[in-house]
Amino acid sequence: MAQEKHEDEHRRSEGGGARFAEGRRAEIMEWMREEGSARVRDLSKAFNVSEVTIRQDLERLEADGQIERVHGGAYLKSVPHQVRSMALQHHENMDAKQRIGRAAAALVSDGETITLDSGSTTSEVAAGLLERRDLTVITNGLNIALMLGAQPSITVLMPGGQFKAPTLSVSGEGSADYFNGLFVKSLFLAAAAVSIEEGITIPSLGDLPIKRAMIASAEKVWLVVDSSKIGRRSFSAIGPVSMIHGLITDSGISDADRVRFEDAGIEVIVA
């Protein structure tokens, strides 16, 4: 009886085929790259499948060498190295991210106060700001704070909160509270995916409060994402695209997508 139940559970977990399970495992890895670890029970609730199914997914990901399972969950194997080397996980499309970073940095003038979200693309924005004078930068990215804080002409402020090793950032309700009563000229916001229909989405529930607080405190919100993230959806919704004023991306954006964002009143800059 137990074996029959297990086999039936496995068939349901595949959702009609291996492609469905493969997609879920990819989303689990997005979660892990954001959080560093995950509990079986949390993943089960988030993906609306049984804990047996999640354990099967984690077994497969462990066999692929990406994670290590522990009692009740799993963790990302690369996290200790990332923290020691101050390296971010996402290295895809770096040429595009560098172009986006330069285009975003060009919008910032000396003497402004801005917010930089954590992330690989916003780190490239920071790299383009090193020569600015009398700049004040609020950031939840530790690597960004270290990069810009070494410049005597740049003042760096950081919220408190829970440290997230994979993204070298702080997040949570405490981080969001820091932005109450703050007003900045521009926010450069990171996300995992964006589409007109699904809005702006990320893999992490824990980052929702701080990202929404950053948006509320900014006069102008620029979403900085490479074109591979356009037309996709991640796990958690920050909100609709009406929350942003501009999109800075690369030349991979389709003409149709560009028109749709512009028709929604969003300025599009192609780097």
C-alpha positions in Angstrom: 0.0 0.0 0.0 2.8 2.4 0.9 4.6 1.7 -2.3 1.5 2.2 -4.4 0.9 5.6 -2.6 4.5 6.6 -3.3 4.2 5.7 -7.0 0.9 7.5 -7.3 2.5 10.5 -5.6 5.3 10.5 -8.1 2.9 10.4 -11.1 1.0 13.4 -9.7 4.3 15.3 -9.0 5.2 15.1 -12.6 2.0 17.0 -13.5 1.6 15.1 -16.7 5.2 14.9 -17.6 8.9 15.4 -16.8 8.8 18.9 -18.3 6.5 20.1 -15.5 8.8 18.7 -12.8 11.9 20.1 -14.5 10.3 23.6 -14.5 9.5 23.3 -10.8 13.1 22.3 -10.0 14.3 25.3 -12.0 12.1 27.5 -9.8 13.3 25.8 -6.7 16.9 26.6 -7.7 15.9 30.3 -8.2 14.6 30.2 -4.7 17.8 28.6 -3.4 20.0 31.2 -5.2 18.1 33.9 -3.5 17.7 32.5 0.0 20.7 30.1 0.3 18.5 27.4 1.8 15.0 26.1 1.9 12.8 23.9 4.1 10.8 21.0 2.6 7.6 22.2 4.2 7.9 25.7 2.8 8.6 24.5 -0.7 5.7 22.2 -0.5 3.3 25.0 0.4 4.8 27.4 -2.1 4.6 25.0 -5.1 1.3 23.3 -3.9 2.8 19.8 -4.1 3.4 17.2 -1.4 6.5 17.0 0.7 7.3 13.7 -0.9 7.4 15.4 -4.3 9.7 18.2 -3.0 12.0 15.6 -1.5 12.2 13.9 -4.9 13.1 17.3 -6.5 15.8 17.9 -3.9 17.2 14.4 -4.4 17.5 15.2 -8.1 19.1 18.6 -7.6 21.6 17.1 -5.1 22.5 14.4 -7.6 23.2 17.2 -10.1 25.6 18.6 -7.6 23.8 21.9 -7.0 22.6 21.6 -3.5 23.2 19.5 -0.4 20.3 18.0 1.5 19.9 18.2 5.3 17.2 17.1 7.6 14.0 18.9 6.6 15.5 20.8 3.7 18.6 21.7 1.7 21.1 24.5 1.2 23.1 25.9 -1.7 26.6 24.4 -1.8 28.2 27.6 -3.3 27.2 30.0 -0.5 30.3 29.8 1.7 32.6 30.5 -1.3 30.4 33.3 -2.5 30.5 35.1 0.8 34.2 34.7 1.3 34.9 36.0 -2.3 32.1 38.6 -2.2 30.8 37.1 -5.5 27.2 37.1 -6.7 25.6 33.9 -8.1 24.3 35.3 -11.3 26.9 35.7 -14.1 24.7 35.3 -17.1 24.5 38.0 -19.7 27.2 40.1 -18.1 28.0 42.0 -21.3 24.4 43.2 -21.4 24.3 43.9 -17.7 27.4 46.1 -18.0 25.8 48.1 -20.8 22.7 48.5 -18.8 24.7 49.6 -15.8 26.5 52.3 -17.8 23.3 53.6 -19.2 21.7 53.7 -15.8 24.7 55.4 -14.2 24.5 58.1 -16.9 21.1 59.2 -15.5 22.7 60.1 -12.1 24.1 63.5 -11.5 26.5 64.8 -8.9 24.9 65.7 -5.6 21.9 63.4 -5.9 20.5 60.9 -3.4 19.6 57.6 -4.9 18.7 54.0 -3.9 20.5 51.0 -5.5 18.8 47.6 -5.0 21.1 44.6 -4.5 21.8 42.4 -7.5 24.3 41.7 -10.3 22.9 44.4 -12.7 22.6 47.0 -10.0 26.2 46.2 -9.1 27.1 47.3 -12.6 25.2 50.5 -12.1 27.3 51.1 -9.0 30.5 50.5 -11.0 29.5 53.4 -13.2 29.1 55.8 -10.3 32.6 55.7 -8.9 33.5 59.1 -10.3 30.4 60.9 -9.1 30.8 63.8 -6.6 28.7 64.4 -3.4 26.5 61.4 -4.1 24.5 59.7 -1.4 23.6 56.1 -2.1 21.2 54.0 0.0 21.7 50.3 -0.8 20.8 46.9 0.7 23.7 45.3 -1.2 26.8 44.7 0.9 29.1 44.4 -2.2 27.7 47.7 -3.5 28.3 49.4 -0.2 31.9 48.2 -0.1 32.5 49.3 -3.7 31.0 52.8 -3.3 31.9 53.4 0.3 35.6 53.4 -0.5 35.1 56.6 -2.5 35.5 59.7 -0.3 33.0 61.6 -2.5 30.2 59.1 -2.0 28.2 58.7 1.2 26.7 55.2 1.6 23.8 54.3 3.9 22.5 50.8 4.6 19.4 49.5 6.2 19.5 46.8 8.9 17.9 43.5 8.5 18.6 39.8 7.9 21.7 39.1 5.9 21.1 37.0 2.8 24.4 35.3 1.8 23.6 34.3 -1.8 22.7 37.9 -2.8 25.1 39.6 -0.3 22.1 41.7 0.8 19.9 42.5 3.7 16.1 42.1 3.6 13.0 41.6 5.8 10.6 43.9 7.5 13.3 45.7 9.5 15.0 46.6 6.3 11.7 47.9 4.8 11.1 50.1 7.9 14.3 52.0 7.2 12.7 53.6 4.2 9.8 55.1 6.1 10.0 58.9 5.7 12.9 58.7 3.2 12.7 60.4 -0.2 15.3 59.8 -3.0 15.6 61.1 -6.5 15.9 57.7 -8.2 15.6 54.0 -7.4 17.4 51.4 -9.6 15.4 48.3 -9.0 16.4 44.7 -9.7 14.0 41.8 -10.5 14.0 38.3 -11.8 11.3 38.8 -14.4 8.9 41.4 -15.8 5.9 41.3 -18.1 3.0 43.5 -18.8 0.6 40.8 -17.7 2.3 39.4 -14.6 4.1 42.6 -13.5 7.4 42.6 -11.7 8.3 39.3 -10.0 11.1 37.9 -7.9 12.0 34.4 -6.5 11.9 35.5 -2.8 9.0 36.3 -0.5 11.4 37.9 2.0 12.5 40.6 -0.4 9.0 41.9 -1.1 8.7 44.3 1.8 12.0 46.1 1.2 11.5 46.4 -2.6 8.0 47.9 -2.1 9.4 50.3 0.5 12.2 51.3 -1.9 9.7 52.0 -4.6 7.4 54.1 -2.3 10.4 56.3 -1.3 11.6 57.1 -4.8 10.6 60.0 -7.1 11.5 57.9 -10.1 11.8 54.1 -10.3 14.0 52.5 -13.0 13.8 48.8 -13.5 17.2 47.5 -14.6 16.9 44.0 -16.2 18.5 42.3 -19.2 16.2 41.3 -22.0 16.2 37.6 -21.0 14.0 38.5 -18.1 11.3 40.3 -20.1 8.1 38.4 -20.8 8.8 35.9 -17.9 7.3 35.3 -14.5 9.1 34.4 -11.3 7.6 33.2 -8.0 6.5 36.4 -6.0 4.9 39.5 -7.4 6.2 42.9 -6.3 3.4 44.5 -8.2 2.2 45.7 -11.6 4.5 47.5 -14.1 2.7 50.7 -13.3 5.0 50.8 -10.2 7.9 51.8 -12.4 8.6 54.9 -14.5 11.3 53.5 -16.7 12.9 50.2 -18.0 16.6 50.0 -18.8 17.4 46.9 -20.8 19.6 45.7 -23.7 19.0 45.3 -27.4 17.6 41.8 -27.0 14.2 43.3 -26.2 11.7 42.7 -29.0 10.1 45.6 -30.8 6.7 44.3 -29.7 7.7 44.3 -26.0 9.2 47.7 -26.3 6.0 49.1 -27.8 3.9 47.4 -25.1 5.9 49.0 -22.3 5.8 52.4 -23.9 2.1 52.1 -24.5 1.8 51.5 -20.7 3.5 54.9 -20.1 7.0 53.4 -19.3 10.1 55.0 -20.7 12.3 52.4 -22.3 16.1 52.9 -22.6 17.9 50.3 -24.7 21.6 50.0 -23.8 
